[in-house]
Amino acid sequence: MTQTPLPLTEAVIQLDQLEQDIGQAVSGQHQAIRELLVALVAAGHALLEGVPGVGKTLLVRALAAAVQGRYARIQFTPDLMPSDVTGHAVFDLKREAFRIRRGPIFCNLLLADEINRAPAKTQAAMLEAMQEGQVTIEGQALALEPPFLVFATQNPIEQEGTYPLPQAQLDRFLLKIAVAPPSAEAERAAVRAATSGRIGDRLDTSAVRPLLDTETLQRLQLSATRLRLDERVLDYAVALVRAARDWPGVDSGPGPRASIALVRAARAHALIEGRDFTTPDDVRCMVPAVLRHRLRLGAELEIEGVGADALLGDLVERVPAPRD
């Protein structure tokens, strides 16, 4: 069935309700919620990074509660095998033939928890699914039904028992969302809510309503692709990525896929903001999330304590934006 985009007014209402509901479940993470919705609308995978306890898993669980599709969670561990993710062939004694038992990756929204704890062989299976929308089992390519989105989490502090994600896989994530600790006020509110009349500390997503089915989500994603994009705004996005590629102190910069990701994210951000056109501000505000995981900084910057976000902030200030 051919999809038709959602009317702008309806799309904006849906996104506003989604943002409010997730905000009730995860307090003090407005920026992370906004970027999570950008990934959803732009039909891109997202990597959530933050120290334990800041709500990474809860963010994805809340989003899954709002989207009425198939949701699956995989806890990545060093002994996780590709077949634990994709599935495997089993021999059916009754039929006297092999059949495919599909793994948890056959879903619409996958939470890949602590993704950097899996070895390279398992990451290769994830890479095929994220880039090609399919998995291969016993030489047979099986398509993943759209929408298919991976939201992965990782802890940047612990190094024991972890495997750094290969750059090729990092590049498949549309965004890398930095989930920071909440403000003091938001943390007090979260503590009060979690300790008042609630037993234990289980993740609570009861405030999130099932707002979108998969068909509506795809129509919402299609709406974002139809937003107007001036050639000067497109040129600005490309100029930012090219500047990051050659920026002083950058050993390895973003490739052309980053330019595509920046435009897709900017369009999604514009739709969330309620506009039918994309502005340079949409591009500018998405630069950190789109590019921070696509940069490999030189040793000099690391010694000086300069991180990717600081470098990108400087880049945005120096690369001229188009003027009306």
KAJO-V673386 format. One line per field, one symbol per residue. ss: DSSP state (A for helix, B for strand, O for the rest). phi: phi as a letter, one per 30 degrees, with the letter a starting at -180 (. if undefined). burial: b if it has 9 or more other ideal C-beta (glycine too) atoms within 8 Angstrom, else e. Layout:
# KAJO-V673386
ss=???
phi=???
burial=???
This chain:
# KAJO-V673386
ss=OOOOOOOAAAAAAAAAAAAAAAAAAOOOOAAAAAAAAAAAAOOOBBBBBOOOOOOAAAAAAAAAAABBOOBBBBBOOOOOOAAAAABBBBBBOOOOBBBBBBOOOOOOBBBBBOAAAOOAAAAAAAAAAAAAOBBBBOOBBBBOOOOOBBBBBBOOOOOOOOOOOOAAAAOOBBBBBBOOOOOAAAAAAAAAAAOOOOOOOOOOOOOOOOOBBAAAAAAAAAAAAOOBOOAAAAAAAAAAAAAAAOOOOBBBOOOAAAAAAAAAAAAAAAAAOOOOBOOAAAAAAAAAAAAAAAOBBOAAAAAAOOOAAAAAAAAAAAOOOOOO
phi=.ddcddeeeddddddddddddddddbdibedddddddeddddhbdbccbldejcjdddedddddddcdbdcbbbddbdcdceddcdjacbdcdddhadbccdddddacbcccdhddccdddddddddddddciabcbhicdcdcdddbbcccbacdcdcdicbeddeddeddddbccdcceddeddddddddddccibdibddccddcddcbcdddddddddeddcddbdeddddddddddddddcdejcdbcdcddddddddddddddddddjccbccedddddceeddcdccccddddddddidcddddddddddcddcdcd
burial=eeeebbebeebbebbebbbebbbebbbbbeebbbbbbbbbbbbbbbbbbbeeebbbbbbbbbbbbbbebebbebebeeebebbebbbbbeebeeeeeeebeebbbbbbbbbbbbbbbbeeebbbbbbbbbeeebbbbeeeebebeebbbbbbbbbeeeeeebbebbeebbbbbbbbbbbeebeeebbebbeebbeeeeeeeeeebeebeebbebebbbbbbbbbeebebbeebbbbbbbbbbbbbebebbeebbeeebbebbbbbbbbbbbbeebebbbbebbbebbbbbbbbbbebeeebbeeebebbebbbebbeebeebee
